[in-house]
Amino acid sequence: MEIFLAKSAGFCFGVKRATQMAFDASSKHEKIHSLGPLIHSPQVVEQLERQGVRVCKQVSEIPGGAVVVRSHGITAEEMHEIEAQHLDVIDATCPFVKKAQDFAAKLSEDGYLVVLVGEADHPEVQGIFSYAKGEAVVVTRAEEVQALPNYSKIGIVAQTTQPLENLQVIVSACLSKAKELRVYNTICDATTLRQREARQIAAKVDLMLVIGGFNSANTSRLARLCEEQQPCTHHIETAAQLQEEWFVSKERVGITAGASTPAWIIDEVLQRLKKISKRLAF
C-alpha cells in the first residue's frame, strides 16, 4: 500500500501558537481557564485539562485567575466582560482572525454594510461579527446575497478558513448590490494551500483519510472537498477509528489533516495504517 501524506497536514500557525501559549501559561498560573475549547481538537483540550486549563462556556463561570482566549477569538462583548472581572488575559486569538475582526470594525465605522462570508454558528464568525457595530450580515452562499437590498457601500470580510472560490462568487454577487464595494481577503493562505493539496491528493488515490476533530469546521470542509474528488473518503479523529476492511484492495491511500490536528495524532494514524498494510499483504 502506497501512502501519500499532505505536506500541509496538521497544525497551522495560529493553532500552534495558541496551543504553545496555553501550555506555557498553565505552568505560570494557579487558576487558569479557556473560554470555550482552545482549538477544535478534543484530544488537545484533554491534554490541557490535565495541565490545569479548564474550559468554561461563559465568562461568568470563570472564578478568577487567568483566562486563555481561544484561537478562534471571542466576541467584543465577552472581552469587555473579561476586562470587567479583572482577569489576567492570555490572548491566543489567531493574528489572521484578529485582522478580520479589525477590518469588520473599520468597515462598520466607515458606514459600510459588513458582509461576513462564513458559517453563522462558528465561534470565529460570531467573534468577527461582534466587531461590526453598524449594519452587518453573515452570508454562507452567493444565493443569499440576492435577498439583500441595494446599498451604497458594501464591505466584505471572510472567515479565515473559507474556500477562496466561495468568497469569489459572493463578491461577484455583491457587485450588483452596491455602488461601492470594498473587499478584504481575510482567508488564511495556509487554508487555501491545505485545501488545494487535499484535492490534488484525493484525485490520485483509491481512498482518502481526513484527520481532525468532528467539531472542526475546517476539517469537515476538507473532508467534503476530498469526497468530491474521491467518494471513498473517511473523516476520523484518531487511529482507533480506522477499520481494516476499508483498505482491502486499496493500493494508494491519501492522508490530510485539519489545522487543529496535532502531529502525534497523525503519527498514530500512520503507524496503525502501516500495520494494517502489512496484515493485508499476507
C-alpha positions as CSV (number, residue, x, y, z in Angstrom):
1,M,0.0,0.0,0.0
2,E,1.4,3.4,-1.0
3,I,0.7,6.3,1.4
4,F,0.5,9.9,0.4
5,L,0.7,12.4,3.3
6,A,-0.1,16.0,2.6
7,K,2.8,18.3,3.5
8,S,0.4,20.9,4.9
9,A,-1.4,18.4,7.2
10,G,-1.8,19.3,10.9
11,F,-1.4,22.4,13.0
12,C,-1.5,25.8,11.2
13,F,0.5,28.8,12.6
14,G,-2.4,30.2,14.6
15,V,-3.3,26.9,16.3
16,K,0.3,26.0,17.1
17,R,0.8,29.5,18.6
18,A,-2.4,29.2,20.7
19,T,-1.5,25.7,22.0
20,Q,2.0,26.8,23.0
21,M,0.7,29.9,24.7
22,A,-1.8,27.8,26.7
23,F,0.7,25.2,27.8
24,D,3.2,27.9,28.8
25,A,0.6,29.8,30.8
26,S,-0.6,26.6,32.6
27,S,2.8,26.4,34.4
28,K,2.6,30.1,35.5
29,H,-1.0,30.4,36.8
30,E,-2.6,28.6,39.6
31,K,-6.1,29.1,38.3
32,I,-6.5,29.2,34.5
33,H,-9.4,28.7,32.2
34,S,-10.2,28.9,28.5
35,L,-13.3,30.5,27.2
36,G,-14.6,27.7,25.1
37,P,-12.3,24.9,23.7
38,L,-8.9,26.4,22.8
39,I,-8.9,24.6,19.5
40,H,-11.2,22.1,17.8
41,S,-9.3,19.0,18.9
42,P,-10.9,17.1,21.8
43,Q,-7.6,15.3,22.4
44,V,-5.6,18.5,22.8
45,V,-8.3,20.0,25.0
46,E,-8.0,16.9,27.2
47,Q,-4.2,17.4,27.4
48,L,-4.7,21.0,28.5
49,E,-7.2,20.0,31.1
50,R,-4.6,17.6,32.6
51,Q,-2.3,20.6,32.8
52,G,-5.0,22.5,34.7
53,V,-6.6,24.5,31.9
54,R,-10.3,24.2,32.4
55,V,-12.9,25.0,29.8
56,C,-15.7,27.5,30.7
57,K,-18.6,28.3,28.4
58,Q,-19.3,31.8,29.7
59,V,-17.2,34.5,31.3
60,S,-19.4,34.4,34.4
61,E,-18.3,30.8,35.1
62,I,-14.6,31.8,35.5
63,P,-13.8,32.1,39.2
64,G,-10.8,34.4,38.8
65,G,-7.2,33.9,37.9
66,A,-6.3,33.8,34.2
67,V,-8.2,33.2,31.0
68,V,-6.9,32.0,27.7
69,V,-8.7,33.4,24.7
70,R,-9.1,30.6,22.1
71,S,-7.5,30.7,18.7
72,H,-10.9,31.4,17.0
73,G,-11.3,34.6,19.1
74,I,-14.2,35.7,21.2
75,T,-16.9,38.4,20.8
76,A,-16.2,42.0,21.7
77,E,-18.8,41.7,24.5
78,E,-17.0,38.7,26.0
79,M,-13.7,40.6,26.0
80,H,-15.4,43.5,27.8
81,E,-16.8,41.1,30.4
82,I,-13.3,39.6,31.0
83,E,-11.9,43.1,31.4
84,A,-14.6,44.0,33.9
85,Q,-13.7,40.9,36.0
86,H,-10.1,42.0,36.0
87,L,-8.9,38.6,34.8
88,D,-5.4,38.0,33.5
89,V,-5.7,37.6,29.8
90,I,-3.6,35.3,27.6
91,D,-4.9,36.3,24.2
92,A,-4.3,33.4,21.8
93,T,-6.5,34.7,19.1
94,C,-5.0,33.8,15.7
95,P,-3.5,37.0,14.2
96,F,-5.4,36.3,11.0
97,V,-8.7,36.2,12.9
98,K,-7.7,39.4,14.7
99,K,-7.1,41.1,11.4
100,A,-10.6,40.1,10.2
101,Q,-12.1,41.5,13.4
102,D,-10.2,44.8,12.9
103,F,-11.4,45.0,9.2
104,A,-15.0,44.4,10.3
105,A,-14.8,47.1,12.9
106,K,-13.2,49.6,10.4
107,L,-15.7,48.9,7.6
108,S,-18.6,49.4,10.1
109,E,-17.1,52.7,11.4
110,D,-16.8,53.9,7.8
111,G,-20.5,53.3,7.0
112,Y,-20.3,50.0,5.0
113,L,-22.8,47.2,5.3
114,V,-20.5,44.5,6.5
115,V,-21.0,41.2,4.7
116,L,-19.2,38.4,6.6
117,V,-18.6,35.3,4.4
118,G,-18.8,32.3,6.7
119,E,-20.8,29.9,8.8
120,A,-23.0,31.8,11.3
121,D,-22.8,29.3,14.1
122,H,-19.0,29.1,14.1
123,P,-17.3,30.9,17.1
124,E,-14.8,32.6,14.8
125,V,-17.6,34.1,12.7
126,Q,-19.6,35.1,15.8
127,G,-16.5,36.9,17.2
128,I,-15.8,38.8,13.9
129,F,-19.4,39.7,13.6
130,S,-19.5,41.3,17.0
131,Y,-16.9,43.9,16.0
132,A,-19.2,45.3,13.3
133,K,-21.2,47.8,15.3
134,G,-23.3,49.0,12.4
135,E,-25.3,47.0,9.9
136,A,-23.9,43.6,9.2
137,V,-24.9,40.2,7.8
138,V,-23.4,36.7,7.7
139,V,-23.6,35.1,4.2
140,T,-22.8,31.5,3.6
141,R,-23.7,31.1,-0.1
142,A,-24.0,33.5,-3.1
143,E,-27.7,32.8,-3.4
144,E,-28.3,34.6,0.0
145,V,-27.0,37.8,-1.5
146,Q,-30.0,38.1,-3.8
147,A,-32.2,38.6,-0.7
148,L,-30.3,41.7,0.3
149,P,-31.5,45.2,-0.7
150,N,-29.2,47.6,-2.6
151,Y,-26.7,49.6,-0.6
152,S,-24.4,52.5,-1.4
153,K,-21.5,50.8,0.3
154,I,-20.8,47.1,1.0
155,G,-17.6,45.8,2.7
156,I,-16.7,42.2,2.7
157,V,-14.6,40.1,5.0
158,A,-14.3,36.3,5.3
159,Q,-14.0,33.6,7.9
160,T,-10.3,32.6,7.7
161,T,-11.0,29.0,6.7
162,Q,-13.5,29.7,3.9
163,P,-12.7,28.3,0.4
164,L,-11.5,31.1,-1.8
165,E,-13.9,30.1,-4.5
166,N,-16.9,30.7,-2.2
167,L,-15.6,34.2,-1.4
168,Q,-15.1,35.0,-5.1
169,V,-18.7,34.0,-6.1
170,I,-20.1,36.0,-3.2
171,V,-18.0,39.1,-4.1
172,S,-19.3,38.7,-7.6
173,A,-22.9,38.6,-6.4
174,C,-22.4,41.7,-4.3
175,L,-21.2,43.8,-7.3
176,S,-24.8,44.3,-8.4
177,K,-25.9,45.3,-4.9
178,A,-23.6,48.2,-4.2
179,K,-22.3,51.4,-5.8
180,E,-19.1,50.9,-3.8
181,L,-17.6,47.6,-2.9
182,R,-14.6,47.1,-0.6
183,V,-13.2,43.5,-0.2
184,Y,-10.7,42.3,2.4
185,N,-9.5,38.8,1.6
186,T,-9.1,37.5,5.1
187,I,-8.8,33.8,4.2
188,C,-5.6,32.4,5.6
189,D,-3.1,31.3,2.9
190,A,-2.5,28.1,4.8
191,T,-6.2,27.2,4.4
192,T,-6.1,27.7,0.7
193,L,-2.9,25.7,0.4
194,R,-4.3,22.8,2.6
195,Q,-7.5,22.6,0.5
196,R,-5.7,22.7,-2.8
197,E,-3.2,20.0,-1.7
198,A,-6.0,17.8,-0.3
199,R,-7.9,18.0,-3.6
200,Q,-4.8,17.0,-5.6
201,I,-4.0,14.0,-3.4
202,A,-7.6,12.8,-3.3
203,A,-7.8,12.8,-7.1
204,K,-5.0,10.3,-7.4
205,V,-5.7,7.8,-4.6
206,D,-8.1,4.9,-4.0
207,L,-9.0,6.1,-0.5
208,M,-8.6,9.3,1.4
209,L,-8.3,9.9,5.1
210,V,-9.0,13.3,6.7
211,I,-7.9,13.5,10.3
212,G,-9.3,16.0,12.8
213,G,-12.0,16.9,15.3
214,F,-15.5,16.2,14.3
215,N,-16.3,19.6,15.7
216,S,-13.7,21.3,13.4
217,A,-15.2,23.3,10.6
218,N,-12.1,23.4,8.5
219,T,-11.5,19.6,8.9
220,S,-15.2,18.9,7.9
221,R,-14.8,21.2,4.9
222,L,-11.6,19.3,3.9
223,A,-13.5,16.0,4.1
224,R,-16.2,17.4,1.8
225,L,-13.7,18.7,-0.7
226,C,-11.8,15.4,-0.7
227,E,-15.1,13.5,-1.2
228,E,-15.8,15.5,-4.3
229,Q,-12.6,14.1,-5.8
230,Q,-12.6,10.7,-4.2
231,P,-16.0,9.3,-2.9
232,C,-14.1,6.8,-0.7
233,T,-13.2,9.4,1.9
234,H,-13.3,8.9,5.7
235,H,-13.2,11.6,8.3
236,I,-11.6,10.3,11.5
237,E,-10.4,11.8,14.8
238,T,-8.0,9.1,15.9
239,A,-6.2,6.0,14.8
240,A,-8.6,3.8,16.8
241,Q,-11.4,4.7,14.3
242,L,-9.5,3.1,11.3
243,Q,-11.3,-0.1,10.1
244,E,-9.2,-2.7,8.3
245,E,-11.9,-3.6,5.8
246,W,-11.7,0.0,4.3
247,F,-8.3,-0.8,2.9
248,V,-8.9,-4.2,1.2
249,S,-7.8,-3.9,-2.4
250,K,-6.7,-0.3,-1.9
251,E,-3.3,0.4,-3.3
252,R,-3.0,4.2,-2.9
253,V,-4.1,5.9,0.3
254,G,-4.0,9.7,0.8
255,I,-3.9,11.5,4.2
256,T,-4.5,15.1,5.2
257,A,-5.5,16.7,8.5
258,G,-7.2,19.8,9.7
259,A,-5.5,22.8,11.2
260,S,-6.3,21.7,14.7
261,T,-4.8,18.2,14.4
262,P,-1.6,17.7,16.4
263,A,1.4,15.8,14.8
264,W,1.2,13.0,17.3
265,I,-2.3,12.0,16.2
266,I,-1.2,12.0,12.5
267,D,1.7,9.8,13.5
268,E,-0.5,7.3,15.3
269,V,-2.7,7.0,12.2
270,L,0.3,6.4,10.0
271,Q,1.7,3.7,12.4
272,R,-1.7,2.0,12.5
273,L,-2.1,2.2,8.8
274,K,1.3,0.6,8.2
275,K,0.4,-2.3,10.4
276,I,-2.9,-2.8,8.6
277,S,-1.0,-2.7,5.3
278,K,1.4,-5.4,6.5
279,R,-1.5,-7.7,7.6
280,L,-3.3,-7.2,4.3
281,A,-0.2,-8.1,2.3
282,F,-0.2,-11.6,3.7
